């Protein structure tokens, strides 16, 4: 069965918890390495999500990068 894709927010929460655990100094060296590996994987996955989202936004704006300035009259 396929693994359900996690949301960006859920992945960020997991990464924050990993950082908290590693900062606590209550983890063994082996545990730190496991957390580090998971953290790096999460960072890479989050970066990919951000890049994909940026690409979609560029496509939707038709003009590529464009500063957002609301029309306030």
CHARMM internal coordinates of N, CA and C (Angstrom, degrees):
IC EDIT
DIST 1 N 1 CA 1.4481
DIST 1 CA 1 C 1.5270
ANGL 1 N 1 CA 1 C 108.50
DIST 1 C 2 N 1.3332
ANGL 1 CA 1 C 2 N 117.27
DIHE 1 N 1 CA 1 C 2 N 138.55
DIST 2 N 2 CA 1.4568
ANGL 1 C 2 N 2 CA 121.90
DIHE 1 CA 1 C 2 N 2 CA -177.30
DIST 2 CA 2 C 1.5280
ANGL 2 N 2 CA 2 C 110.52
DIHE 1 C 2 N 2 CA 2 C -71.51
DIST 2 C 3 N 1.3222
ANGL 2 CA 2 C 3 N 114.44
DIHE 2 N 2 CA 2 C 3 N 144.30
DIST 3 N 3 CA 1.4503
ANGL 2 C 3 N 3 CA 120.83
DIHE 2 CA 2 C 3 N 3 CA 178.88
DIST 3 CA 3 C 1.5291
ANGL 3 N 3 CA 3 C 109.17
DIHE 2 C 3 N 3 CA 3 C -77.78
DIST 3 C 4 N 1.3231
ANGL 3 CA 3 C 4 N 117.70
DIHE 3 N 3 CA 3 C 4 N 133.14
DIST 4 N 4 CA 1.4577
ANGL 3 C 4 N 4 CA 121.70
DIHE 3 CA 3 C 4 N 4 CA -179.43
DIST 4 CA 4 C 1.5243
ANGL 4 N 4 CA 4 C 109.30
DIHE 3 C 4 N 4 CA 4 C -69.64
DIST 4 C 5 N 1.3249
ANGL 4 CA 4 C 5 N 116.28
DIHE 4 N 4 CA 4 C 5 N 134.77
DIST 5 N 5 CA 1.4583
ANGL 4 C 5 N 5 CA 121.51
DIHE 4 CA 4 C 5 N 5 CA -178.55
DIST 5 CA 5 C 1.5308
ANGL 5 N 5 CA 5 C 109.88
DIHE 4 C 5 N 5 CA 5 C -72.38
DIST 5 C 6 N 1.3261
ANGL 5 CA 5 C 6 N 115.52
DIHE 5 N 5 CA 5 C 6 N 131.35
DIST 6 N 6 CA 1.4577
ANGL 5 C 6 N 6 CA 120.73
DIHE 5 CA 5 C 6 N 6 CA 179.96
DIST 6 CA 6 C 1.5202
ANGL 6 N 6 CA 6 C 110.60
DIHE 5 C 6 N 6 CA 6 C -80.85
DIST 6 C 7 N 1.3232
ANGL 6 CA 6 C 7 N 115.88
DIHE 6 N 6 CA 6 C 7 N 152.31
DIST 7 N 7 CA 1.4593
ANGL 6 C 7 N 7 CA 120.25
DIHE 6 CA 6 C 7 N 7 CA 177.33
DIST 7 CA 7 C 1.5277
ANGL 7 N 7 CA 7 C 109.59
DIHE 6 C 7 N 7 CA 7 C -77.47
DIST 7 C 8 N 1.3137
ANGL 7 CA 7 C 8 N 115.36
DIHE 7 N 7 CA 7 C 8 N 160.39
DIST 8 N 8 CA 1.4626
ANGL 7 C 8 N 8 CA 121.97
DIHE 7 CA 7 C 8 N 8 CA 177.56
DIST 8 CA 8 C 1.5295
ANGL 8 N 8 CA 8 C 109.78
DIHE 7 C 8 N 8 CA 8 C -56.57
DIST 8 C 9 N 1.3191
ANGL 8 CA 8 C 9 N 116.06
DIHE 8 N 8 CA 8 C 9 N -45.00
DIST 9 N 9 CA 1.4627
ANGL 8 C 9 N 9 CA 120.94
DIHE 8 CA 8 C 9 N 9 CA -177.53
DIST 9 CA 9 C 1.5268
ANGL 9 N 9 CA 9 C 112.11
DIHE 8 C 9 N 9 CA 9 C -63.55
DIST 9 C 10 N 1.3286
ANGL 9 CA 9 C 10 N 117.02
DIHE 9 N 9 CA 9 C 10 N -41.02
DIST 10 N 10 CA 1.4636
ANGL 9 C 10 N 10 CA 121.15
DIHE 9 CA 9 C 10 N 10 CA 178.52
DIST 10 CA 10 C 1.5207
ANGL 10 N 10 CA 10 C 110.49
DIHE 9 C 10 N 10 CA 10 C -63.95
DIST 10 C 11 N 1.3219
ANGL 10 CA 10 C 11 N 115.98
DIHE 10 N 10 CA 10 C 11 N -42.16
DIST 11 N 11 CA 1.4656
ANGL 10 C 11 N 11 CA 119.92
DIHE 10 CA 10 C 11 N 11 CA 179.56
DIST 11 CA 11 C 1.5267
ANGL 11 N 11 CA 11 C 110.82
DIHE 10 C 11 N 11 CA 11 C -65.95
DIST 11 C 12 N 1.3363
ANGL 11 CA 11 C 12 N 117.67
DIHE 11 N 11 CA 11 C 12 N -38.11
DIST 12 N 12 CA 1.4682
ANGL 11 C 12 N 12 CA 120.72
DIHE 11 CA 11 C 12 N 12 CA 177.63
DIST 12 CA 12 C 1.5259
ANGL 12 N 12 CA 12 C 110.77
DIHE 11 C 12 N 12 CA 12 C -64.29
DIST 12 C 13 N 1.3260
ANGL 12 CA 12 C 13 N 116.80
DIHE 12 N 12 CA 12 C 13 N -41.01
DIST 13 N 13 CA 1.4681
ANGL 12 C 13 N 13 CA 120.53
DIHE 12 CA 12 C 13 N 13 CA 177.80
DIST 13 CA 13 C 1.5238
ANGL 13 N 13 CA 13 C 110.72
DIHE 12 C 13 N 13 CA 13 C -61.29
DIST 13 C 14 N 1.3299
ANGL 13 CA 13 C 14 N 116.87
DIHE 13 N 13 CA 13 C 14 N -42.90
DIST 14 N 14 CA 1.4704
ANGL 13 C 14 N 14 CA 120.55
DIHE 13 CA 13 C 14 N 14 CA 178.31
DIST 14 CA 14 C 1.5234
ANGL 14 N 14 CA 14 C 110.28
DIHE 13 C 14 N 14 CA 14 C -62.07
DIST 14 C 15 N 1.3284
ANGL 14 CA 14 C 15 N 116.83
DIHE 14 N 14 CA 14 C 15 N -43.07
DIST 15 N 15 CA 1.4615
ANGL 14 C 15 N 15 CA 120.50
DIHE 14 CA 14 C 15 N 15 CA 179.75
DIST 15 CA 15 C 1.5281
ANGL 15 N 15 CA 15 C 110.74
DIHE 14 C 15 N 15 CA 15 C -63.19
DIST 15 C 16 N 1.3239
ANGL 15 CA 15 C 16 N 117.27
DIHE 15 N 15 CA 15 C 16 N -42.40
DIST 16 N 16 CA 1.4630
ANGL 15 C 16 N 16 CA 120.78
DIHE 15 CA 15 C 16 N 16 CA 178.33
DIST 16 CA 16 C 1.5281
ANGL 16 N 16 CA 16 C 111.30
DIHE 15 C 16 N 16 CA 16 C -61.32
DIST 16 C 17 N 1.3336
ANGL 16 CA 16 C 17 N 117.30
DIHE 16 N 16 CA 16 C 17 N -40.17
DIST 17 N 17 CA 1.4669
ANGL 16 C 17 N 17 CA 120.91
DIHE 16 CA 16 C 17 N 17 CA 178.36
DIST 17 CA 17 C 1.5243
ANGL 17 N 17 CA 17 C 111.06
DIHE 16 C 17 N 17 CA 17 C -65.45
DIST 17 C 18 N 1.3246
ANGL 17 CA 17 C 18 N 116.51
DIHE 17 N 17 CA 17 C 18 N -39.27
DIST 18 N 18 CA 1.4679
ANGL 17 C 18 N 18 CA 120.55
DIHE 17 CA 17 C 18 N 18 CA 177.89
DIST 18 CA 18 C 1.5192
ANGL 18 N 18 CA 18 C 109.81
DIHE 17 C 18 N 18 CA 18 C -61.80
DIST 18 C 19 N 1.3247
ANGL 18 CA 18 C 19 N 116.75
DIHE 18 N 18 CA 18 C 19 N -44.14
DIST 19 N 19 CA 1.4681
ANGL 18 C 19 N 19 CA 120.81
DIHE 18 CA 18 C 19 N 19 CA 179.60
DIST 19 CA 19 C 1.5269
ANGL 19 N 19 CA 19 C 110.20
DIHE 18 C 19 N 19 CA 19 C -62.34
DIST 19 C 20 N 1.3311
ANGL 19 CA 19 C 20 N 117.18
DIHE 19 N 19 CA 19 C 20 N -42.90
DIST 20 N 20 CA 1.4672
ANGL 19 C 20 N 20 CA 120.88
DIHE 19 CA 19 C 20 N 20 CA 178.18
DIST 20 CA 20 C 1.5252
ANGL 20 N 20 CA 20 C 111.16
DIHE 19 C 20 N 20 CA 20 C -59.80
DIST 20 C 21 N 1.3237
ANGL 20 CA 20 C 21 N 116.94
DIHE 20 N 20 CA 20 C 21 N -45.36
DIST 21 N 21 CA 1.4678
ANGL 20 C 21 N 21 CA 121.40
DIHE 20 CA 20 C 21 N 21 CA -179.74
DIST 21 CA 21 C 1.5226
ANGL 21 N 21 CA 21 C 110.03
DIHE 20 C 21 N 21 CA 21 C -62.50
DIST 21 C 22 N 1.3173
ANGL 21 CA 21 C 22 N 116.61
DIHE 21 N 21 CA 21 C 22 N -44.25
DIST 22 N 22 CA 1.4653
ANGL 21 C 22 N 22 CA 119.66
DIHE 21 CA 21 C 22 N 22 CA -178.20
DIST 22 CA 22 C 1.5251
ANGL 22 N 22 CA 22 C 111.35
DIHE 21 C 22 N 22 CA 22 C -68.08
DIST 22 C 23 N 1.3451
ANGL 22 CA 22 C 23 N 117.11
DIHE 22 N 22 CA 22 C 23 N -34.10
DIST 23 N 23 CA 1.4618
ANGL 22 C 23 N 23 CA 120.90
DIHE 22 CA 22 C 23 N 23 CA 177.91
DIST 23 CA 23 C 1.5240
ANGL 23 N 23 CA 23 C 112.37
DIHE 22 C 23 N 23 CA 23 C -70.53
DIST 23 C 24 N 1.3317
ANGL 23 CA 23 C 24 N 117.38
DIHE 23 N 23 CA 23 C 24 N -22.55
DIST 24 N 24 CA 1.4591
ANGL 23 C 24 N 24 CA 121.07
DIHE 23 CA 23 C 24 N 24 CA -175.54
DIST 24 CA 24 C 1.5272
ANGL 24 N 24 CA 24 C 113.15
DIHE 23 C 24 N 24 CA 24 C -73.11
DIST 24 C 25 N 1.3110
ANGL 24 CA 24 C 25 N 117.63
DIHE 24 N 24 CA 24 C 25 N -15.60
DIST 25 N 25 CA 1.4672
ANGL 24 C 25 N 25 CA 122.57
DIHE 24 CA 24 C 25 N 25 CA -178.15
DIST 25 CA 25 C 1.5265
ANGL 25 N 25 CA 25 C 112.92
DIHE 24 C 25 N 25 CA 25 C 59.29
DIST 25 C 26 N 1.3221
ANGL 25 CA 25 C 26 N 117.75
DIHE 25 N 25 CA 25 C 26 N 20.98
DIST 26 N 26 CA 1.4607
ANGL 25 C 26 N 26 CA 121.54
DIHE 25 CA 25 C 26 N 26 CA 179.41
DIST 26 CA 26 C 1.5224
ANGL 26 N 26 CA 26 C 111.65
DIHE 25 C 26 N 26 CA 26 C -103.85
DIST 26 C 27 N 1.3234
ANGL 26 CA 26 C 27 N 116.57
DIHE 26 N 26 CA 26 C 27 N 18.35
DIST 27 N 27 CA 1.4565
ANGL 26 C 27 N 27 CA 121.64
DIHE 26 CA 26 C 27 N 27 CA -176.85
DIST 27 CA 27 C 1.5231
ANGL 27 N 27 CA 27 C 108.39
DIHE 26 C 27 N 27 CA 27 C -116.07
DIST 27 C 28 N 1.3167
ANGL 27 CA 27 C 28 N 115.15
DIHE 27 N 27 CA 27 C 28 N 143.58
DIST 28 N 28 CA 1.4627
ANGL 27 C 28 N 28 CA 119.77
DIHE 27 CA 27 C 28 N 28 CA 176.87
DIST 28 CA 28 C 1.5261
ANGL 28 N 28 CA 28 C 109.26
DIHE 27 C 28 N 28 CA 28 C -69.18
DIST 28 C 29 N 1.3116
ANGL 28 CA 28 C 29 N 115.70
DIHE 28 N 28 CA 28 C 29 N 167.51
DIST 29 N 29 CA 1.4617
ANGL 28 C 29 N 29 CA 120.48
DIHE 28 CA 28 C 29 N 29 CA 177.58
DIST 29 CA 29 C 1.5251
ANGL 29 N 29 CA 29 C 110.31
DIHE 28 C 29 N 29 CA 29 C -58.89
DIST 29 C 30 N 1.3300
ANGL 29 CA 29 C 30 N 115.95
DIHE 29 N 29 CA 29 C 30 N -43.22
DIST 30 N 30 CA 1.4672
ANGL 29 C 30 N 30 CA 119.95
DIHE 29 CA 29 C 30 N 30 CA 178.76
DIST 30 CA 30 C 1.5308
ANGL 30 N 30 CA 30 C 110.71
DIHE 29 C 30 N 30 CA 30 C -62.53
DIST 30 C 31 N 1.3236
ANGL 30 CA 30 C 31 N 116.31
DIHE 30 N 30 CA 30 C 31 N -43.34
DIST 31 N 31 CA 1.4636
ANGL 30 C 31 N 31 CA 120.69
DIHE 30 CA 30 C 31 N 31 CA 177.99
DIST 31 CA 31 C 1.5181
ANGL 31 N 31 CA 31 C 111.96
DIHE 30 C 31 N 31 CA 31 C -63.51
DIST 31 C 32 N 1.3248
ANGL 31 CA 31 C 32 N 115.92
DIHE 31 N 31 CA 31 C 32 N -38.11
DIST 32 N 32 CA 1.4582
ANGL 31 C 32 N 32 CA 120.55
DIHE 31 CA 31 C 32 N 32 CA 177.18
DIST 32 CA 32 C 1.5170
ANGL 32 N 32 CA 32 C 110.84
DIHE 31 C 32 N 32 CA 32 C -62.38
DIST 32 C 33 N 1.3312
ANGL 32 CA 32 C 33 N 117.09
DIHE 32 N 32 CA 32 C 33 N -41.94
DIST 33 N 33 CA 1.4670
ANGL 32 C 33 N 33 CA 120.47
DIHE 32 CA 32 C 33 N 33 CA 179.30
DIST 33 CA 33 C 1.5277
ANGL 33 N 33 CA 33 C 111.25
DIHE 32 C 33 N 33 CA 33 C -65.04
DIST 33 C 34 N 1.3240
ANGL 33 CA 33 C 34 N 116.86
DIHE 33 N 33 CA 33 C 34 N -40.28
DIST 34 N 34 CA 1.4691
ANGL 33 C 34 N 34 CA 120.44
DIHE 33 CA 33 C 34 N 34 CA 178.19
DIST 34 CA 34 C 1.5278
ANGL 34 N 34 CA 34 C 109.33
DIHE 33 C 34 N 34 CA 34 C -62.31
DIST 34 C 35 N 1.3377
ANGL 34 CA 34 C 35 N 116.06
DIHE 34 N 34 CA 34 C 35 N -46.52
DIST 35 N 35 CA 1.4631
ANGL 34 C 35 N 35 CA 120.14
DIHE 34 CA 34 C 35 N 35 CA 178.76
DIST 35 CA 35 C 1.5193
ANGL 35 N 35 CA 35 C 111.54
DIHE 34 C 35 N 35 CA 35 C -63.78
DIST 35 C 36 N 1.3277
ANGL 35 CA 35 C 36 N 116.79
DIHE 35 N 35 CA 35 C 36 N -40.46
DIST 36 N 36 CA 1.4641
ANGL 35 C 36 N 36 CA 120.93
DIHE 35 CA 35 C 36 N 36 CA 179.41
DIST 36 CA 36 C 1.5281
ANGL 36 N 36 CA 36 C 110.56
DIHE 35 C 36 N 36 CA 36 C -61.40
DIST 36 C 37 N 1.3268
ANGL 36 CA 36 C 37 N 116.46
DIHE 36 N 36 CA 36 C 37 N -46.11
DIST 37 N 37 CA 1.4672
ANGL 36 C 37 N 37 CA 120.37
DIHE 36 CA 36 C 37 N 37 CA 179.82
DIST 37 CA 37 C 1.5278
ANGL 37 N 37 CA 37 C 110.94
DIHE 36 C 37 N 37 CA 37 C -61.41
DIST 37 C 38 N 1.3228
ANGL 37 CA 37 C 38 N 116.73
DIHE 37 N 37 CA 37 C 38 N -43.74
DIST 38 N 38 CA 1.4636
ANGL 37 C 38 N 38 CA 119.72
DIHE 37 CA 37 C 38 N 38 CA 178.91
DIST 38 CA 38 C 1.5286
ANGL 38 N 38 CA 38 C 110.47
DIHE 37 C 38 N 38 CA 38 C -65.39
DIST 38 C 39 N 1.3297
ANGL 38 CA 38 C 39 N 116.32
DIHE 38 N 38 CA 38 C 39 N -39.89
DIST 39 N 39 CA 1.4637
ANGL 38 C 39 N 39 CA 120.59
DIHE 38 CA 38 C 39 N 39 CA 178.82
DIST 39 CA 39 C 1.5162
ANGL 39 N 39 CA 39 C 112.52
DIHE 38 C 39 N 39 CA 39 C -62.77
DIST 39 C 40 N 1.3257
ANGL 39 CA 39 C 40 N 116.76
DIHE 39 N 39 CA 39 C 40 N -41.95
DIST 40 N 40 CA 1.4673
ANGL 39 C 40 N 40 CA 120.51
DIHE 39 CA 39 C 40 N 40 CA 178.35
DIST 40 CA 40 C 1.5234
ANGL 40 N 40 CA 40 C 110.10
DIHE 39 C 40 N 40 CA 40 C -64.29
DIST 40 C 41 N 1.3236
ANGL 40 CA 40 C 41 N 116.54
DIHE 40 N 40 CA 40 C 41 N -42.34
DIST 41 N 41 CA 1.4702
ANGL 40 C 41 N 41 CA 120.04
DIHE 40 CA 40 C 41 N 41 CA 178.50
DIST 41 CA 41 C 1.5251
ANGL 41 N 41 CA 41 C 110.21
DIHE 40 C 41 N 41 CA 41 C -62.47
DIST 41 C 42 N 1.3216
ANGL 41 CA 41 C 42 N 117.17
DIHE 41 N 41 CA 41 C 42 N -44.15
DIST 42 N 42 CA 1.4607
ANGL 41 C 42 N 42 CA 120.25
DIHE 41 CA 41 C 42 N 42 CA 178.17
DIST 42 CA 42 C 1.5244
ANGL 42 N 42 CA 42 C 111.34
DIHE 41 C 42 N 42 CA 42 C -61.75
DIST 42 C 43 N 1.3308
ANGL 42 CA 42 C 43 N 116.97
DIHE 42 N 42 CA 42 C 43 N -43.43
DIST 43 N 43 CA 1.4721
ANGL 42 C 43 N 43 CA 120.56
DIHE 42 CA 42 C 43 N 43 CA 178.25
DIST 43 CA 43 C 1.5210
ANGL 43 N 43 CA 43 C 110.76
DIHE 42 C 43 N 43 CA 43 C -58.45
DIST 43 C 44 N 1.3161
ANGL 43 CA 43 C 44 N 116.74
DIHE 43 N 43 CA 43 C 44 N -45.00
DIST 44 N 44 CA 1.4629
ANGL 43 C 44 N 44 CA 120.60
DIHE 43 CA 43 C 44 N 44 CA 179.27
DIST 44 CA 44 C 1.5245
ANGL 44 N 44 CA 44 C 111.30
DIHE 43 C 44 N 44 CA 44 C -63.11
DIST 44 C 45 N 1.3294
ANGL 44 CA 44 C 45 N 116.79
DIHE 44 N 44 CA 44 C 45 N -43.13
DIST 45 N 45 CA 1.4640
ANGL 44 C 45 N 45 CA 120.81
DIHE 44 CA 44 C 45 N 45 CA 179.12
DIST 45 CA 45 C 1.5326
ANGL 45 N 45 CA 45 C 111.03
DIHE 44 C 45 N 45 CA 45 C -64.75
DIST 45 C 46 N 1.3339
ANGL 45 CA 45 C 46 N 116.57
DIHE 45 N 45 CA 45 C 46 N -41.74
DIST 46 N 46 CA 1.4641
ANGL 45 C 46 N 46 CA 120.76
DIHE 45 CA 45 C 46 N 46 CA 178.88
DIST 46 CA 46 C 1.5256
ANGL 46 N 46 CA 46 C 110.90
DIHE 45 C 46 N 46 CA 46 C -64.73
DIST 46 C 47 N 1.3228
ANGL 46 CA 46 C 47 N 116.46
DIHE 46 N 46 CA 46 C 47 N -41.58
DIST 47 N 47 CA 1.4654
ANGL 46 C 47 N 47 CA 121.27
DIHE 46 CA 46 C 47 N 47 CA 178.47
DIST 47 CA 47 C 1.5252
ANGL 47 N 47 CA 47 C 110.34
DIHE 46 C 47 N 47 CA 47 C -61.29
DIST 47 C 48 N 1.3255
ANGL 47 CA 47 C 48 N 116.56
DIHE 47 N 47 CA 47 C 48 N -41.45
DIST 48 N 48 CA 1.4686
ANGL 47 C 48 N 48 CA 120.66
DIHE 47 CA 47 C 48 N 48 CA 179.03
DIST 48 CA 48 C 1.5281
ANGL 48 N 48 CA 48 C 110.68
DIHE 47 C 48 N 48 CA 48 C -63.80
DIST 48 C 49 N 1.3212
ANGL 48 CA 48 C 49 N 116.96
DIHE 48 N 48 CA 48 C 49 N -42.32
DIST 49 N 49 CA 1.4654
ANGL 48 C 49 N 49 CA 120.55
DIHE 48 CA 48 C 49 N 49 CA 178.13
DIST 49 CA 49 C 1.5249
ANGL 49 N 49 CA 49 C 110.22
DIHE 48 C 49 N 49 CA 49 C -60.55
DIST 49 C 50 N 1.3376
ANGL 49 CA 49 C 50 N 116.75
DIHE 49 N 49 CA 49 C 50 N -44.89
DIST 50 N 50 CA 1.4634
ANGL 49 C 50 N 50 CA 120.21
DIHE 49 CA 49 C 50 N 50 CA 179.82
DIST 50 CA 50 C 1.5265
ANGL 50 N 50 CA 50 C 111.34
DIHE 49 C 50 N 50 CA 50 C -63.02
DIST 50 C 51 N 1.3280
ANGL 50 CA 50 C 51 N 117.23
DIHE 50 N 50 CA 50 C 51 N -43.25
DIST 51 N 51 CA 1.4653
ANGL 50 C 51 N 51 CA 120.63
DIHE 50 CA 50 C 51 N 51 CA 178.91
DIST 51 CA 51 C 1.5210
ANGL 51 N 51 CA 51 C 111.36
DIHE 50 C 51 N 51 CA 51 C -63.88
DIST 51 C 52 N 1.3291
ANGL 51 CA 51 C 52 N 117.18
DIHE 51 N 51 CA 51 C 52 N -43.24
DIST 52 N 52 CA 1.4642
ANGL 51 C 52 N 52 CA 120.96
DIHE 51 CA 51 C 52 N 52 CA 178.57
DIST 52 CA 52 C 1.5270
ANGL 52 N 52 CA 52 C 110.84
DIHE 51 C 52 N 52 CA 52 C -62.17
DIST 52 C 53 N 1.3191
ANGL 52 CA 52 C 53 N 116.18
DIHE 52 N 52 CA 52 C 53 N -42.30
DIST 53 N 53 CA 1.4602
ANGL 52 C 53 N 53 CA 120.96
DIHE 52 CA 52 C 53 N 53 CA 179.93
DIST 53 CA 53 C 1.5206
ANGL 53 N 53 CA 53 C 110.73
DIHE 52 C 53 N 53 CA 53 C -65.26
DIST 53 C 54 N 1.3297
ANGL 53 CA 53 C 54 N 116.58
DIHE 53 N 53 CA 53 C 54 N -42.07
DIST 54 N 54 CA 1.4632
ANGL 53 C 54 N 54 CA 120.44
DIHE 53 CA 53 C 54 N 54 CA 177.84
DIST 54 CA 54 C 1.5286
ANGL 54 N 54 CA 54 C 110.53
DIHE 53 C 54 N 54 CA 54 C -60.36
DIST 54 C 55 N 1.3206
ANGL 54 CA 54 C 55 N 116.79
DIHE 54 N 54 CA 54 C 55 N -42.00
DIST 55 N 55 CA 1.4603
ANGL 54 C 55 N 55 CA 120.95
DIHE 54 CA 54 C 55 N 55 CA 178.24
DIST 55 CA 55 C 1.5177
ANGL 55 N 55 CA 55 C 111.73
DIHE 54 C 55 N 55 CA 55 C -61.98
DIST 55 C 56 N 1.3219
ANGL 55 CA 55 C 56 N 117.07
DIHE 55 N 55 CA 55 C 56 N -42.06
DIST 56 N 56 CA 1.4649
ANGL 55 C 56 N 56 CA 120.77
DIHE 55 CA 55 C 56 N 56 CA 178.67
DIST 56 CA 56 C 1.5255
ANGL 56 N 56 CA 56 C 110.95
DIHE 55 C 56 N 56 CA 56 C -63.86
DIST 56 C 57 N 1.3341
ANGL 56 CA 56 C 57 N 116.32
DIHE 56 N 56 CA 56 C 57 N -40.25
DIST 57 N 57 CA 1.4657
ANGL 56 C 57 N 57 CA 120.34
DIHE 56 CA 56 C 57 N 57 CA 179.55
DIST 57 CA 57 C 1.5262
ANGL 57 N 57 CA 57 C 110.07
DIHE 56 C 57 N 57 CA 57 C -64.22
DIST 57 C 58 N 1.3296
ANGL 57 CA 57 C 58 N 117.13
DIHE 57 N 57 CA 57 C 58 N -42.20
DIST 58 N 58 CA 1.4647
ANGL 57 C 58 N 58 CA 120.45
DIHE 57 CA 57 C 58 N 58 CA 178.87
DIST 58 CA 58 C 1.5219
ANGL 58 N 58 CA 58 C 110.88
DIHE 57 C 58 N 58 CA 58 C -61.71
DIST 58 C 59 N 1.3194
ANGL 58 CA 58 C 59 N 116.93
DIHE 58 N 58 CA 58 C 59 N -40.84
DIST 59 N 59 CA 1.4652
ANGL 58 C 59 N 59 CA 120.77
DIHE 58 CA 58 C 59 N 59 CA 178.56
DIST 59 CA 59 C 1.5272
ANGL 59 N 59 CA 59 C 109.90
DIHE 58 C 59 N 59 CA 59 C -64.02
DIST 59 C 60 N 1.3214
ANGL 59 CA 59 C 60 N 116.89
DIHE 59 N 59 CA 59 C 60 N -42.65
DIST 60 N 60 CA 1.4616
ANGL 59 C 60 N 60 CA 120.77
DIHE 59 CA 59 C 60 N 60 CA -177.16
DIST 60 CA 60 C 1.5217
ANGL 60 N 60 CA 60 C 113.15
DIHE 59 C 60 N 60 CA 60 C -69.39
DIST 60 C 61 N 1.3157
ANGL 60 CA 60 C 61 N 118.14
DIHE 60 N 60 CA 60 C 61 N -27.70
DIST 61 N 61 CA 1.4639
ANGL 60 C 61 N 61 CA 119.96
DIHE 60 CA 60 C 61 N 61 CA -179.03
DIST 61 CA 61 C 1.5197
ANGL 61 N 61 CA 61 C 112.05
DIHE 60 C 61 N 61 CA 61 C -82.21
DIST 61 C 62 N 1.3189
ANGL 61 CA 61 C 62 N 118.35
DIHE 61 N 61 CA 61 C 62 N -10.60
DIST 62 N 62 CA 1.4657
ANGL 61 C 62 N 62 CA 124.36
DIHE 61 CA 61 C 62 N 62 CA 179.57
DIST 62 CA 62 C 1.5248
ANGL 62 N 62 CA 62 C 114.03
DIHE 61 C 62 N 62 CA 62 C 63.96
DIST 62 C 63 N 1.3046
ANGL 62 CA 62 C 63 N 118.70
DIHE 62 N 62 CA 62 C 63 N -19.95
DIST 63 N 63 CA 1.4572
ANGL 62 C 63 N 63 CA 121.12
DIHE 62 CA 62 C 63 N 63 CA -177.36
DIST 63 CA 63 C 1.5248
ANGL 63 N 63 CA 63 C 111.44
DIHE 62 C 63 N 63 CA 63 C -112.94
DIST 63 C 64 N 1.2955
ANGL 63 CA 63 C 64 N 117.52
DIHE 63 N 63 CA 63 C 64 N 13.52
DIST 64 N 64 CA 1.4581
ANGL 63 C 64 N 64 CA 120.04
DIHE 63 CA 63 C 64 N 64 CA -177.49
DIST 64 CA 64 C 1.5130
ANGL 64 N 64 CA 64 C 110.04
DIHE 63 C 64 N 64 CA 64 C 72.51
DIST 64 C 65 N 1.3240
ANGL 64 CA 64 C 65 N 116.06
DIHE 64 N 64 CA 64 C 65 N -139.83
DIST 65 N 65 CA 1.4571
ANGL 64 C 65 N 65 CA 119.91
DIHE 64 CA 64 C 65 N 65 CA -178.73
DIST 65 CA 65 C 1.5181
ANGL 65 N 65 CA 65 C 109.88
DIHE 64 C 65 N 65 CA 65 C -69.20
DIST 65 C 66 N 1.3002
ANGL 65 CA 65 C 66 N 115.60
DIHE 65 N 65 CA 65 C 66 N 130.68
DIST 66 N 66 CA 1.4526
ANGL 65 C 66 N 66 CA 121.22
DIHE 65 CA 65 C 66 N 66 CA -178.01
DIST 66 CA 66 C 1.5204
ANGL 66 N 66 CA 66 C 107.20
DIHE 65 C 66 N 66 CA 66 C -149.91
DIST 66 C 67 N 1.3247
ANGL 66 CA 66 C 67 N 116.46
DIHE 66 N 66 CA 66 C 67 N 128.84
DIST 67 N 67 CA 1.4547
ANGL 66 C 67 N 67 CA 119.75
DIHE 66 CA 66 C 67 N 67 CA 178.28
DIST 67 CA 67 C 1.5168
ANGL 67 N 67 CA 67 C 109.64
DIHE 66 C 67 N 67 CA 67 C -68.62
DIST 67 C 68 N 1.3005
ANGL 67 CA 67 C 68 N 114.96
DIHE 67 N 67 CA 67 C 68 N 142.15
DIST 68 N 68 CA 1.4529
ANGL 67 C 68 N 68 CA 120.19
DIHE 67 CA 67 C 68 N 68 CA 178.78
DIST 68 CA 68 C 1.5147
ANGL 68 N 68 CA 68 C 108.91
DIHE 67 C 68 N 68 CA 68 C -89.34
DIST 68 C 69 N 1.3173
ANGL 68 CA 68 C 69 N 116.02
DIHE 68 N 68 CA 68 C 69 N 115.77
DIST 69 N 69 CA 1.4570
ANGL 68 C 69 N 69 CA 121.16
DIHE 68 CA 68 C 69 N 69 CA 173.42
DIST 69 CA 69 C 1.5227
ANGL 69 N 69 CA 69 C 107.11
DIHE 68 C 69 N 69 CA 69 C -129.89
DIST 69 C 70 N 1.3087
ANGL 69 CA 69 C 70 N 116.40
DIHE 69 N 69 CA 69 C 70 N 110.59
DIST 70 N 70 CA 1.4614
ANGL 69 C 70 N 70 CA 119.20
DIHE 69 CA 69 C 70 N 70 CA -177.34
DIST 70 CA 70 C 1.5234
ANGL 70 N 70 CA 70 C 111.40
DIHE 69 C 70 N 70 CA 70 C -66.74
DIST 70 C 71 N 1.3153
ANGL 70 CA 70 C 71 N 115.69
DIHE 70 N 70 CA 70 C 71 N 147.24
DIST 71 N 71 CA 1.4606
ANGL 70 C 71 N 71 CA 121.10
DIHE 70 CA 70 C 71 N 71 CA 176.19
DIST 71 CA 71 C 1.5190
ANGL 71 N 71 CA 71 C 108.52
DIHE 70 C 71 N 71 CA 71 C -82.64
DIST 71 C 72 N 1.3017
ANGL 71 CA 71 C 72 N 115.20
DIHE 71 N 71 CA 71 C 72 N 98.10
DIST 72 N 72 CA 1.4606
ANGL 71 C 72 N 72 CA 120.46
DIHE 71 CA 71 C 72 N 72 CA 179.88
DIST 72 CA 72 C 1.5123
ANGL 72 N 72 CA 72 C 107.05
DIHE 71 C 72 N 72 CA 72 C -111.78
DIST 72 C 73 N 1.3031
ANGL 72 CA 72 C 73 N 115.28
DIHE 72 N 72 CA 72 C 73 N 118.17
DIST 73 N 73 CA 1.4690
ANGL 72 C 73 N 73 CA 119.21
DIHE 72 CA 72 C 73 N 73 CA -179.17
DIST 73 CA 73 C 1.4923
ANGL 73 N 73 CA 73 C 111.00
DIHE 72 C 73 N 73 CA 73 C -116.76
END
COOR INIT
IC SEED 1 N 1 CA 1 C
IC BUILD
